[in-house]
Amino acid sequence: MEVKVPTYDQLINPCFMAIKALGGSASNDEIYDGVVKQLSLSKAVLEVQQPGRAAVSKIAYNLAWARTYLKKYGAIINTARSIWTITTEFSNIQNVDAKTVVGFVRNLEAKSTNKQDGKDQEFGQDSVTISEDEEPEEISSWRVRMAEILQNMNPYGFERFVQLLLRNCGIENVEVTKKSGDGGIDGLGEYKLSGIFSFKLAFQCKRYSGNVGSSEIRDFRGSLSTDIEKAIFVTTGRFSQAAKSEAKAPGKKPIDLMDGEMLIDKIAELRLGVSPKTVYEIDDRFYAQYNE
């Protein structure tokens, strides 16, 4: 039986409400978790992958489109990398109507490309379909390509890449254990705080396209010796809510988590094999006023 994933227009209001529930601002991960909880989405739904997009789930892809539409509608802005904030004019609004949002954005795009014939358009369910050639603006081509590169690395190569990343993060004496696939520690390092206090660190790497579950977190924790003071689990995929809860379970050694989105953010921050280029974002709403 085909698993039905909520379409992007069905996620517009849940996305807005998730940000609202978190005080008016939220990260991509917080929005994802909020929508999953709000809609009680099943594991089967969350594991459906976006066709042709390595390490990107269908629900995450559709949420990216929902955020794109909310941004163009003027309901939210991204004030920092992957952090979204409800705009002042929408701060006292509890819900948004998806049909209105989609209609506004489609009209805006039609006006900006001189395709609007001057008549008001009706936007029914059929008109919210997105072309396969389109991409949500936050899923830029370099991030998609980066995710594919990481996903297609051989296991030991990925461990060596994480070794390099940790070194660039200030971790010293980083070594890979060369026991890829054993479910235990993939590498060790030493973190020095203020150049004085040192902590022994262990890491594990998983090239997952779906979710890392709580059992993987427990297995990793079980492999840690008593002298390990810090631990981090790095994946190209995502962590399930159960995995996140297990990682910070009271009375247990905490595990820091880095998912695929965080990994790509860190790659960009450290400029590991990537270089920035200047791009300009056009404010369609600004120019639309001259066509009215």
Summary of the structure (lengths in Angstrom):
residues: 292
radius of gyration: 21.4
end to end distance: 48.3
largest distance: 70.9
contacts: 826
relative contact order: 0.11
helix: 44%
strand: 17%
